[in-house]
Amino acid sequence: MSVVQRHNVRQAGAGATAMVFAHGFGCDQNMWRFVAPAFEDEYRTILFDHIGAGGSDLSAYDAAKYASLDGYADDVVALCRGLSVAGGVFVGHSVSAMIGVLAAKKAPELFESLVLVCPSPRYLDDDGYVGGFTRPQVEELLEFLDTNHMGWSQAMAPAIMGNADRPDLGEELTNSFCRTDPDIAKRFARATFLADNRADLAGVEARCLVIQSSEDVIAPQEVGAYVHRHLANSELVLLDATGHCPNLSAPAETIAAIQAFLQGPSRG
């Protein structure tokens, strides 16, 4: 099976530069349906599903490989090389922001620009670092997911999405979580919430945009500011949006931030 089939790749647009969109935990490429089309006139857009998500080849899932985010980053590198991506744009949401950072470190030639939507290099608080979660909170979250995948999805998705006045958004994320294979979801959650990629922010050659929601229970403002400070060539945009998924809840703002970044030089 080709890498395109394995990751359920969908391409559009006819631009010379590739723009790769990567989804977050418990989601699939459908999370970009309001954003990606805005770039089809100027870019070759590439949407895909991580192995274990959406329409990917579930038989390709390897528990050992995907026990850490490096396994997903290796997939991004292989996918992009298979699609002849060079000097492209990577747009990663949530955990895929750090997956993109890792991929860019492994293969700097792939991406000239990284767009990191609600990124977090570490979800756990640490000395002098606000991640948003204490270790007992994360352990409780993972235990809840282990014992009751459906209940976890129904409880967590609306909180992650925010925008309580738009319950359809929370319902969509809930359904997305529920469609994910429970065993794969448990392993991906551990790889996500127990990761510490702070050191990986150093030495990133690509120009970076950090997009932060004004209210986000998963990646608070302190986290976005930290990522911005530790990426040498980065720009931080604080959206007037709430929740962890502005690609769904505030697509126009998200598109505008990305377009402004891609059209202008870094402002530091």
C-alpha angles and dihedrals in degrees: 000000000000123000088248092057094040092057098035090239120199119191130190139164129046104240121137092235122068121228113197120199119201124190130220136243116313093008141091139211091287087081088076098053093108095045112035097060090062089068100045094096093061105024143042099245119210122193123181144163122242112240106277094029136091115332096345122130103271091193088067091063113117116186093206094049094048096044087099135032090250089077091057091045090053088054091052090052092048092045094050093046089049089054094045094245114172129161089002137148121258118201113190128179123209111320090008089066089069091039086058092049090052092047091050090052091050094047112016092177092069100069135034091179136032123199109197113194112198094337128185125186091191129012095193120084115243137179105301092357130099111206097161100245136071118221093251089053092052092045090051091048092051093045090051090051091048094053103035116019095172094046091047091051093049092048101040105038097066091046092050093047095046115186093111089182088066103054092171089072093054090046092053092052091045091054091047091052091047092053091058116098104258095226092049091046091054093051094044090049091055092047088050106041097038096046123113111196099157093115090052091067090074117088098019105152098193123093107252138208118198112201114196130183116226090235121027125155091198101044112021122200092265089063094053090048090050093052090049092050093050099046108083097214106031144130126205123213120187110205123213086234137106131222135037097277110060088156085074104025099039108017096153092055091045092050092048092052092050093046093050090050095049094046098050140049120262114281092199 
